[in-house]
C-alpha cells in the first residue's frame, strides 16, 4: 500500500468567482507511510503561511497499487 497527499488550496478574494475559489491538487509520487505524508503536508502549509488570503489543508490517503 502507498500513501498519497491531497491538498486543497482556497483563496479568499471577493473578485474571484466562487467556482475558482478552491483547487484540489494531489502529489503523483506516493509516500511509503502516513507520517512522511503528514510531514510533507505540514511543510507545504508552513511554506505558504505568509500568504494571508490563502487557506489550505491536506490529507493523506492510502491506496493499493498493483504492479505495472
N, C-alpha and C positions, 0 to 999 in steps of 0.2 A: 504494500500500500504506500502511496505517496501523498504528500500534503501540498495543497495549493493555496496561495494567498489571493483573496479577493478584496480589493479596495474600492470604497465608494467616496468620491470627491464631490462636494456640493459647494456652490458659490452663492453667497448672499449678496445679490445685486438687484436693485429694483428695475433695472433696464434689461436684465436677462430674461428671455422668455422661460416660462415655467418648464417647458419640455427640454430646455437646455441647462437647467439648474444643476443637475447631477450627472455624473459619468461613473460608470462601473468599469473597472479595469481588473484584469487578473494576470498574474505572472505565469508565463508559459513554462518556465523552469520550475520543477517541483522541488520541495524540501524533503529531507529524509525524516523529519519529525516535527511535531507541533511546536515545541519550544523554539526551534530555529525560525519557523514561520512567524510566530508571535513576535520574536525579537526583530525581524525584518519589518513587520507592521509598525512596531514602536519606533524604529529608526525612520521610516517614511513619515510618520506623524511628527516626530521631532524635527526632521529636516524641513518641514513645511510649516512649523509653528509660527513663523514670523509673518505669514500671510493671514492677516486678520479677518478677511472675508471668506476664507476657505475653511470649510468644515469637512473633516474626513474621518472615516472609520474603516476598519478592516476586520476580516475574519479568516480563519483557516479552515479548510475543508479537506477531508481525506477521501481519496478516490482509489479504486483498484485499477491498476494499469496492467493491461495484458501485453505480453511481448509482441514486438512487431516483426 
